[in-house]
């Protein structure tokens, strides 16, 4: 498979991951209104995102699609976790 196609797949997957993390915004709103959700899933997502961000950053050739989408997961997963406490 051509490298350009693989690159497109990486960016598409990153956009879908960002969309998944953006879906936390509704849970954050509910948490702030007093309807608290579970802390387990956003904590796991945040830890997972930290690991993938480190992996993408520490590779010899940085994997920017992986880094960008997982930084989103770190922030939104962290905010969701914090507001669910």
N, C-alpha and C positions, 0 to 999 in steps of 0.2 A: 504494500500500500504506500502511496506517495506520502512523503513527510507533510506536505501542505494539507492533505486530507486529515491526517492524524492531528495536526495543529487545530484545524476547524473543530474536530470532535472534542478536543481539550477545552477550547473556548466555549463550545455549546454546553458541555458538562459543567463548566464553571458557572455559566449563567443559570443553569437549572439548580445548582447548589445554592447560589445567591437567592434565587426565588424560594427555595426551601427555608433558608434562614430568615428571609423577610417575613415568612408566614408567622414567625414568632411575635410580630408586632401586635397581632390580635390578642395573644396570650399575655403580653406585657400590659396591654390596656386593661384586660380583665383582672390581672393581678393587682394593678393600681386601684381598681374599683372595689377591691376586697374579695373578689372571687378567685382565690389563689389556686394555681395549678400545681402539678407535681414539680419538684426540684430535680428529680432524677434524670429525666430526659434532656433538659437544657444543660445540666452539668456534664452529662456524658457527651453531648454535642460539642460543648466548649472544649473539653479535654481532647476529644477527637480532632477538633479543628486546630488546636495548638500543636498536636503531633504532626498533622499533615502539613501545616505551615512550616514547621521546623524541617521536615523532610524535603519539601519543595525548595526551601531556602538553602539548605546545606548541600544539595546536589551540586556537582561540578558545574553543570549548566542549569541555572536557576529555572524552576518550573513556575513561571508567572501566573498561568491560569489557576494552578493549584494554590498558590500563595494568596492571590487576590480573593478567591471565593472563600477560603478558609479564614482569612482575617475577618470577613463578614460574620462567619460563624462564631468566632471568638467573641466579638462584641455583642452580637444579638443573643447568643447563647448565654453569655455572662449577665447581660441585663435581665433576661428572662429568669435566670436562676436567682439573681439578687432580688428581683421584685416578687418572686414566689416565696421568699423566706418569711 
